[in-house]
Amino acid sequence: MDDDPRELREADWPDDGDGTDGRSPAWERRARVMRIISIVALLSLVVPGALATWALAQSTAATACRLAVDALADVRTPTRVAFELTSLETAGWNCYALAPTGEVRVAVLGVIPGAPDLRPRSGS
């Protein structure tokens, strides 16, 4: 009788299943099912949170854009908000006023939208 436990021996045993990694086919199925359940559970936690965060950010941006356009233009001017990553200066939520001649950027609200900065910009 050896002093080594069965798990530490190098020999193959008849109850090893396929003999490649020591797992039986039933254990492989159970591991695959648990892996799929884990991925589904993780996605069911992450996706609703991401969608709720996006909806809240869009709603906040729309409200902030409406405030900015009301302060700088006519109350009846239609607005549009868009999340853009085209340049570093305007990365995040942008507020546009829809004029007859085209869109005019009114405010850059940032990646996390908040109250618009309505201070006048001047060189002096």
Residue frames as a rotation matrix with the C-alpha (Angstrom) as fourth column:
MET 1
0.582 0.814 0.000 0.00
0.814 -0.582 0.000 0.00
0.000 0.000 -1.000 0.00
ASP 2
-0.307 -0.676 0.670 1.35
0.656 -0.661 -0.366 3.43
0.690 0.327 0.646 -1.00
ASP 3
-0.395 0.109 -0.912 1.46
0.781 -0.483 -0.396 6.36
-0.484 -0.869 0.106 1.33
ASP 4
-0.992 0.040 -0.118 0.49
-0.096 -0.845 0.526 8.71
-0.079 0.534 0.842 -1.53
PRO 5
-0.196 0.980 0.023 -3.19
-0.176 -0.012 -0.984 9.60
-0.965 -0.197 0.175 -1.73
ARG 6
0.036 0.317 0.948 -5.06
0.780 0.584 -0.224 8.46
-0.625 0.747 -0.226 -4.80
GLU 7
0.905 0.408 -0.122 -5.38
0.267 -0.767 -0.584 12.04
-0.331 0.496 -0.802 -6.13
LEU 8
0.472 -0.798 -0.375 -1.60
-0.660 -0.602 0.450 12.51
-0.585 0.035 -0.810 -6.30
ARG 9
-0.104 -0.509 0.855 -0.79
0.239 0.821 0.518 9.34
-0.965 0.258 0.036 -8.24
GLU 10
-0.546 -0.242 -0.802 -0.01
-0.642 -0.495 0.586 9.53
-0.539 0.835 0.115 -11.93
ALA 11
-0.938 0.131 0.321 -1.89
0.263 0.873 0.410 6.41
-0.226 0.469 -0.854 -12.95
ASP 12
-0.554 0.822 -0.129 -5.23
-0.686 -0.364 0.630 6.42
0.471 0.438 0.766 -14.79
TRP 13
-0.769 0.394 0.503 -8.16
-0.205 0.594 -0.778 4.87
-0.605 -0.702 -0.376 -12.96
PRO 14
-0.779 0.496 0.384 -11.07
0.623 0.536 0.570 3.10
0.077 0.683 -0.726 -14.54
ASP 15
0.205 0.939 -0.276 -13.59
0.943 -0.265 -0.201 5.64
-0.262 -0.219 -0.940 -13.18
ASP 16
-0.559 -0.551 -0.619 -11.87
0.389 -0.834 0.391 8.64
-0.732 -0.022 0.681 -14.82
GLY 17
0.532 0.736 -0.418 -14.31
-0.118 -0.424 -0.898 9.01
-0.838 0.527 -0.139 -17.67
ASP 18
0.986 -0.151 -0.068 -12.39
-0.061 0.050 -0.997 9.84
0.154 0.987 0.040 -20.86
GLY 19
0.569 -0.809 -0.149 -9.00
0.787 0.484 0.382 9.84
-0.237 -0.334 0.912 -19.11
THR 20
0.125 -0.568 0.814 -7.86
0.651 -0.572 -0.499 13.22
0.749 0.592 0.298 -20.45
ASP 21
-0.387 -0.271 0.881 -8.57
-0.318 -0.858 -0.403 15.57
0.866 -0.436 0.246 -17.55
GLY 22
-0.961 -0.066 -0.267 -10.08
0.199 0.505 -0.840 13.32
0.190 -0.861 -0.473 -14.92
ARG 23
-0.579 0.816 -0.012 -13.67
-0.646 -0.467 -0.604 14.52
-0.498 -0.342 0.797 -15.32
SER 24
-0.571 0.490 0.659 -16.59
0.543 0.827 -0.144 12.31
-0.616 0.276 -0.738 -16.11
PRO 25
-0.750 0.337 0.568 -18.98
0.454 -0.361 0.814 13.25
0.480 0.869 0.118 -18.94
ALA 26
0.335 0.905 -0.262 -21.71
0.837 -0.157 0.524 13.97
0.433 -0.395 -0.810 -16.38
TRP 27
0.158 -0.359 -0.920 -19.41
0.711 -0.605 0.359 16.42
-0.686 -0.710 0.160 -14.59
GLU 28
-0.861 -0.468 0.198 -18.58
0.455 -0.537 0.710 18.11
-0.226 0.702 0.676 -17.91
ARG 29
-0.271 0.855 0.442 -22.29
0.618 -0.197 0.761 18.63
0.738 0.479 -0.475 -18.62
ARG 30
0.536 0.467 -0.703 -22.86
0.844 -0.296 0.448 19.98
0.001 -0.833 -0.553 -15.13
ALA 31
-0.284 -0.728 -0.624 -19.92
0.614 -0.638 0.465 22.37
-0.736 -0.251 0.628 -15.47
ARG 32
-0.862 0.001 0.507 -21.18
0.459 -0.421 0.782 23.58
0.214 0.907 0.363 -18.88
VAL 33
0.146 0.986 0.085 -24.70
0.726 -0.165 0.668 24.16
0.672 -0.036 -0.739 -17.52
MET 34
0.439 -0.039 -0.898 -23.33
0.802 -0.433 0.411 26.06
-0.405 -0.900 -0.158 -14.51
ARG 35
-0.678 -0.724 -0.128 -21.16
0.545 -0.612 0.573 28.19
-0.493 0.319 0.810 -16.80
ILE 36
-0.601 0.542 0.587 -24.18
0.486 -0.335 0.807 29.09
0.634 0.771 -0.062 -18.97
ILE 37
0.468 0.795 -0.385 -26.32
0.794 -0.188 0.578 29.85
0.387 -0.576 -0.719 -15.92
SER 38
0.035 -0.543 -0.839 -23.56
0.770 -0.520 0.369 32.08
-0.637 -0.659 0.400 -14.52
ILE 39
-0.892 -0.376 0.250 -23.26
0.442 -0.614 0.654 34.04
-0.092 0.694 0.714 -17.76
VAL 40
-0.203 0.905 0.374 -27.03
0.552 -0.210 0.807 34.50
0.809 0.371 -0.457 -18.02
ALA 41
0.518 0.384 -0.764 -27.23
0.855 -0.224 0.468 35.62
0.009 -0.896 -0.445 -14.39
LEU 42
-0.387 -0.742 -0.547 -24.37
0.662 -0.637 0.395 38.09
-0.641 -0.209 0.738 -14.85
LEU 43
-0.870 0.104 0.482 -25.98
0.366 -0.520 0.772 39.55
0.331 0.848 0.414 -17.98
SER 44
0.121 0.993 0.013 -29.36
0.673 -0.092 0.734 39.77
0.730 -0.080 -0.679 -16.25
LEU 45
0.380 -0.058 -0.923 -27.73
0.823 -0.434 0.367 41.91
-0.422 -0.899 -0.117 -13.55
VAL 46
-0.553 -0.759 -0.344 -25.58
0.498 -0.632 0.594 44.13
-0.668 0.157 0.727 -15.78
VAL 47
-0.728 0.232 0.645 -27.83
0.605 -0.225 0.764 44.85
0.322 0.947 0.024 -18.78
PRO 48
0.393 0.919 0.035 -30.83
0.806 -0.363 0.467 46.33
0.442 -0.155 -0.884 -16.89
GLY 49
0.379 -0.328 -0.865 -28.50
0.634 -0.588 0.501 48.53
-0.674 -0.739 -0.015 -14.84
ALA 50
-0.726 -0.686 0.053 -26.75
0.476 -0.444 0.759 49.81
-0.497 0.576 0.649 -17.95
LEU 51
-0.435 0.645 0.629 -30.06
0.704 -0.192 0.683 50.49
0.561 0.740 -0.371 -19.71
ALA 52
0.596 0.657 -0.461 -31.47
0.799 -0.429 0.422 52.31
0.080 -0.620 -0.781 -16.67
THR 53
-0.030 -0.705 -0.709 -28.31
0.550 -0.604 0.577 54.41
-0.834 -0.373 0.406 -16.40
TRP 54
-0.845 -0.267 0.463 -28.49
0.531 -0.322 0.784 55.31
-0.060 0.908 0.414 -20.09
ALA 55
-0.002 0.935 0.354 -32.19
0.787 -0.217 0.578 56.25
0.617 0.279 -0.736 -19.84
LEU 56
0.587 0.177 -0.790 -31.55
0.731 -0.536 0.422 58.41
-0.349 -0.825 -0.444 -16.77
ALA 57
-0.436 -0.823 -0.365 -28.62
0.476 -0.555 0.683 60.17
-0.764 0.124 0.633 -18.47
GLN 58
-0.719 0.221 0.659 -30.69
0.619 -0.227 0.752 60.81
0.316 0.948 0.026 -21.60
SER 59
0.384 0.920 -0.072 -33.57
0.824 -0.307 0.475 62.20
0.415 -0.242 -0.877 -19.55
THR 60
0.365 -0.345 -0.865 -31.23
0.616 -0.607 0.502 64.46
-0.698 -0.716 -0.009 -17.57
ALA 61
-0.729 -0.676 0.105 -29.55
0.494 -0.414 0.764 65.66
-0.473 0.609 0.636 -20.76
ALA 62
-0.352 0.678 0.645 -32.91
0.758 -0.197 0.622 66.45
0.549 0.708 -0.445 -22.37
THR 63
0.650 0.598 -0.469 -34.01
0.759 -0.489 0.429 68.46
0.027 -0.635 -0.772 -19.35
ALA 64
0.037 -0.736 -0.676 -30.70
0.488 -0.577 0.655 70.35
-0.872 -0.354 0.338 -19.15
CYS 65
-0.783 -0.288 0.551 -30.83
0.615 -0.236 0.752 71.03
-0.087 0.928 0.362 -22.90
ARG 66
0.146 0.917 0.371 -34.35
0.838 -0.314 0.446 72.39
0.526 0.246 -0.814 -22.62
LEU 67
0.628 0.016 -0.778 -33.19
0.613 -0.625 0.482 74.74
-0.479 -0.780 -0.403 -19.83
ALA 68
-0.417 -0.881 -0.222 -30.24
0.475 -0.420 0.773 75.93
-0.775 0.217 0.594 -21.91
VAL 69
-0.670 0.212 0.712 -32.32
0.681 -0.206 0.702 76.59
0.296 0.955 -0.007 -25.01
ASP 70
0.467 0.880 -0.091 -35.03
0.830 -0.400 0.389 78.35
0.306 -0.257 -0.917 -22.97
ALA 71
0.435 -0.368 -0.822 -32.38
0.514 -0.648 0.562 80.64
-0.739 -0.667 -0.093 -21.46
LEU 72
-0.524 -0.810 -0.265 -30.55
0.185 -0.412 0.892 81.40
-0.832 0.418 0.366 -24.71
ALA 73
-0.969 0.238 0.067 -33.28
0.042 -0.111 0.993 81.24
0.244 0.965 0.098 -27.36
ASP 74
-0.307 0.943 0.125 -37.03
-0.848 -0.331 0.414 81.20
0.432 0.021 0.902 -27.79
VAL 75
-0.357 0.256 0.898 -39.07
-0.682 0.586 -0.438 78.83
-0.639 -0.769 -0.035 -25.64
ARG 76
0.677 0.731 0.084 -40.68
-0.438 0.493 -0.752 77.32
-0.591 0.472 0.654 -28.74
THR 77
0.098 -0.720 -0.687 -37.32
-0.971 0.084 -0.226 76.37
0.220 0.689 -0.691 -30.31
PRO 78
0.954 0.234 -0.186 -37.10
-0.205 0.965 0.162 72.58
0.217 -0.117 0.969 -30.69
THR 79
0.181 -0.912 0.368 -34.10
-0.952 -0.069 0.298 70.82
-0.247 -0.404 -0.881 -29.13
ARG 80
0.823 -0.055 -0.566 -32.11
-0.146 0.941 -0.305 67.68
0.549 0.333 0.766 -29.67
VAL 81
0.401 -0.741 0.538 -29.57
-0.799 0.004 0.601 65.95
-0.448 -0.671 -0.591 -27.44
ALA 82
0.824 -0.221 -0.522 -26.94
-0.206 0.742 -0.638 63.56
0.528 0.633 0.566 -28.71
PHE 83
0.674 -0.682 0.284 -24.15
-0.133 0.266 0.955 61.54
-0.727 -0.681 0.089 -27.12
GLU 84
0.915 -0.392 -0.097 -21.06
-0.115 -0.023 -0.993 62.10
0.387 0.919 -0.067 -29.25
LEU 85
0.623 -0.781 0.038 -17.46
0.258 0.251 0.933 60.97
-0.738 -0.572 0.358 -28.97
THR 86
0.822 -0.241 0.516 -16.08
0.526 -0.030 -0.850 62.69
0.220 0.970 0.102 -32.08
SER 87
0.060 -0.840 0.539 -13.71
0.065 -0.535 -0.842 65.17
0.996 0.086 0.023 -30.40
LEU 88
-0.466 -0.330 -0.821 -12.25
0.783 0.278 -0.556 65.60
0.412 -0.902 0.129 -26.93
GLU 89
-0.986 0.069 0.152 -13.70
-0.119 -0.930 -0.347 69.10
0.117 -0.360 0.925 -26.49
THR 90
-0.274 0.962 0.001 -17.27
-0.936 -0.267 0.228 68.00
0.219 0.061 0.974 -27.14
ALA 91
-0.720 -0.011 -0.694 -17.16
-0.013 1.000 -0.003 64.42
0.694 0.007 -0.720 -25.82
GLY 92
-0.863 0.477 -0.168 -20.36
0.305 0.226 -0.925 63.45
-0.404 -0.849 -0.340 -24.06
TRP 93
0.064 0.980 0.189 -23.90
0.937 0.006 -0.348 64.80
-0.342 0.199 -0.918 -24.28
ASN 94
-0.951 -0.308 -0.010 -24.38
0.274 -0.860 0.429 67.78
-0.141 0.406 0.903 -26.60
CYS 95
-0.024 0.957 -0.288 -27.40
0.547 -0.229 -0.805 70.06
-0.837 -0.177 -0.518 -26.76
TYR 96
-0.899 -0.209 0.385 -28.58
0.438 -0.378 0.816 71.39
-0.025 0.902 0.431 -30.11
ALA 97
-0.160 0.849 -0.504 -31.23
-0.111 -0.522 -0.845 73.94
-0.981 -0.080 0.178 -30.98
LEU 98
-0.354 0.121 0.927 -33.00
0.850 0.456 0.265 73.21
-0.391 0.882 -0.264 -34.24
ALA 99
-0.259 0.183 -0.948 -33.08
-0.189 -0.973 -0.135 76.42
-0.947 0.144 0.287 -36.25
PRO 100
0.802 0.597 -0.021 -34.51
-0.107 0.110 -0.988 76.86
-0.587 0.795 0.152 -39.76
THR 101
0.538 -0.669 -0.513 -30.96
-0.815 -0.258 -0.519 77.14
0.215 0.697 -0.684 -41.08
GLY 102
0.079 -0.505 -0.859 -29.77
-0.067 0.858 -0.510 73.98
0.995 0.098 0.034 -39.33
GLU 103
0.717 0.134 -0.684 -28.65
0.605 0.366 0.707 72.76
0.345 -0.921 0.182 -35.94
VAL 104
0.192 -0.642 0.742 -26.79
-0.404 -0.741 -0.536 75.04
0.894 -0.197 -0.402 -33.56
ARG 105
-0.107 -0.295 -0.949 -24.85
0.716 0.639 -0.279 73.61
0.689 -0.710 0.143 -30.63
VAL 106
0.590 0.417 0.691 -26.07
-0.170 -0.773 0.611 75.39
0.789 -0.478 -0.386 -27.51
ALA 107
0.392 -0.429 0.814 -24.22
-0.916 -0.103 0.387 73.55
-0.082 -0.897 -0.434 -24.75
VAL 108
-0.184 -0.480 -0.858 -21.87
-0.254 0.866 -0.430 70.67
0.949 0.139 -0.281 -24.06
LEU 109
0.617 0.608 0.499 -23.37
-0.637 0.013 0.771 68.84
0.462 -0.794 0.395 -21.10
GLY 110
-0.278 -0.836 0.474 -20.51
-0.958 0.275 -0.078 66.39
-0.065 -0.476 -0.877 -20.49
VAL 111
-0.732 -0.066 -0.678 -20.32
-0.231 0.961 0.154 62.63
0.641 0.269 -0.718 -20.19
ILE 112
-0.492 0.642 -0.588 -22.47
0.870 0.338 -0.359 62.72
-0.032 -0.688 -0.725 -17.06
PRO 113
-0.280 0.375 0.884 -25.06
0.427 -0.776 0.464 65.37
0.860 0.507 0.058 -17.95
GLY 114
-0.353 0.173 -0.919 -25.75
0.883 -0.262 -0.388 68.10
-0.308 -0.949 -0.061 -15.47
ALA 115
0.605 0.572 -0.554 -26.79
0.417 -0.820 -0.392 71.71
-0.679 0.007 -0.734 -15.38
PRO 116
0.473 -0.433 0.767 -25.57
0.812 -0.124 -0.571 73.56
0.342 0.893 0.292 -18.48
ASP 117
-0.293 -0.643 -0.707 -22.89
0.729 -0.629 0.271 76.23
-0.619 -0.436 0.653 -18.14
LEU 118
0.474 0.632 0.613 -24.69
0.875 -0.416 -0.248 79.33
0.099 0.654 -0.750 -19.40
ARG 119
0.311 -0.432 -0.846 -22.04
0.293 -0.804 0.518 81.91
-0.904 -0.410 -0.123 -18.49
PRO 120
0.992 0.028 -0.123 -21.17
-0.102 -0.390 -0.915 84.16
-0.074 0.920 -0.384 -21.43
ARG 121
0.324 -0.923 0.206 -17.81
0.833 0.382 0.401 83.48
-0.449 0.042 0.893 -22.98
SER 122
0.995 -0.063 0.083 -15.73
-0.015 -0.878 -0.479 86.57
0.103 0.475 -0.874 -23.70
GLY 123
0.372 -0.928 0.013 -12.11
0.610 0.234 -0.757 87.37
0.699 0.290 0.654 -24.34
SER 124
-0.168 -0.472 0.865 -11.82
-0.300 -0.812 -0.501 90.04
0.939 -0.344 -0.005 -21.66
